[in-house]
């Protein structure tokens, strides 16, 4: 989550050769400094469900509902493919 928040403002940008990255927010969404992206939000949903038991079809449904909740709850940004799947 910390690495994701650090990388948010630089995602899909050119390599940083002379500049040290800073946790400044921004990037592809309206991220606040220190805020992680949808990648970490989705990883948290997955981790919560897998901590509860086996990864079966019902667990996968709970993971998808978690993803949908993040989207419905106003995620700062969601990738185009993720948004299309959840639609």
N, C-alpha and C positions, 0 to 999 in steps of 0.2 A: 504494500500500500504506500509506503514512503517513497519507494522508487518510482511508482506510478505517478504519485503527486509531483515528484521532482521532474519527471519527464513530460508531464502534460503540456507545458508551454512549447515544447520542442518537437512534439510528435509530427511526423511527416515533413519536418524541416531539414535544412542542410546540416551536415555534421558540424559539431562545435570543435574547432581546431584550437583557437586561442582563447576562447571564453569558457569560464567555469559556469556550469548550470546553476541556476538559482530557483528556489521554490517561490515563483512569482505569480502563479496562476495564469489565467488566460488560455491560450492554445485554441483548439477547435471549438470549445464551448465556453460558456461564461464561468469558468472555474475560478474559485477563490484560491489564494495562496494556501498550499497544504491540502487542497481538496483532491481526492483521487478520482479517476475516471470510471466510466461504466465497466471497464475491464475488471477493476477491483470490486465494484458493486456486484458483478456477476459471480466473481470468485467467492465472495462472502456468502451469497445465496447457496452456491454449490457446497461450500464447506459446512454450513449449518445443517443442510439436509444429510450429507454424508456422515456427519457426526452422530446422527440419530439412528443409523442402522444401515442395512444393505442397500446398495444402489440398484433398485428394481424399478419396474415401470411406474409404480406409485410414487417412488422417490423422484423419478424424473419429472413427473407431473408437478410435484411440490417445487422442484427447482424452477420449472417454467413459470409457475405462479409467482415465485419470488422475483424472477426477471420482470414479469408483467407488472408486479407491484412497484418495482423500482421505476419503471417507465411511467406508470400512472401517477406515482408520487412526485414526479417532477425532476427526474434525473437531469443533470446539467447538460448532458449530451449523450446520444446513443448512436452507434454506428448505423449506416444505412442498411446493411444486411441484417443486423439485429432487429432494427425497427420493422423491416419487411417481414421477418419470420414471426415476430410477435403480433403483427397486424393480422 
